[in-house]
Amino acid sequence: MRKFVVVIAALALAACQTMDPYTGEQKTSNATTGAAVGAVAGAVLGAATAKKGKDRGKAAARGAAIGGIAGMGVGYYMDQQEMELRQELEGTGVRVRRDGDKLYLIMPGNITFATGRFEIRGDFYPTLNSVAKVLKKFDETAIKVAGHTDSVGSDSSNQVLSERRAESVAQYLRGQQIAAARVQAIGFGERYPVADNNTAAGREQNRRVELELIPMN
């Protein structure tokens, strides 16, 4: 049984190699761990439910194959989406962050909206078009658009501004033929700063819109 698991895990490792768009080097993707764990779990379950001898070995192999494919599925899908987003957004000012099987696109306020406004800047539309291009292709992810502000102004005004900015981005994505059911807009006001609001540079970082991409399966 161990031999079958090793073979399946090796195949998963080879299949889950992706290219880093910045270095051009091959790297092991986040799907690999899921594939290997799935293979082991499938092999153990297959062996446990089979008779002794050859049948047990065959059952372990089948279980490893099925478990490996299932384990690598979501991770591999998000790996490919991450790679294409990084390629499309390189040099735009939008940062791509990976957290497990979730992806985050951080869009700083200095490139998305004018100060105190919720209308998308005209020169940001090409970047949003690049985002929409990838999101249309990878249509098995839900999209949460979150608006954030700095601490200048009242809590209530910042809350409304963050909601309107999030909805502006969400509406634009829906207008690019992304299913409305996939897109949710939410505003957090000034509640979740990522930098010091006492500095201009910190406030600029806090004025942002983030897209959280969540696998639906």
Sequence and secondary structure as in RCSB ss.txt:
>XXXX:A:sequence
MRKFVVVIAALALAACQTMDPYTGEQKTSNATTGAAVGAVAGAVLGAATAKKGKDRGKAAARGAAIGGIAGMGVG
YYMDQQEMELRQELEGTGVRVRRDGDKLYLIMPGNITFATGRFEIRGDFYPTLNSVAKVLKKFDETAIKVAGHTD
SVGSDSSNQVLSERRAESVAQYLRGQQIAAARVQAIGFGERYPVADNNTAAGREQNRRVELELIPMN
>XXXX:A:secstr
 HHHHHHHHHHHHHHTEEE TTT  EEE THHHHHHHHHHHHHHHHHHTS STHHHHHHHHHHHHHHHHHHHHHH
HHHHHHHHHHHHHHTTSS EEEEETTEEEEEEEHHHHB TT  SB GGGHHHHHHHHHHHHHSTTEEEEEEEE  
SSS HHHHHHHHHHHHHHHHHHHHHTT  GGGEEEEE TTSS SS TTSHHHHHHHSEEEEEEEE  
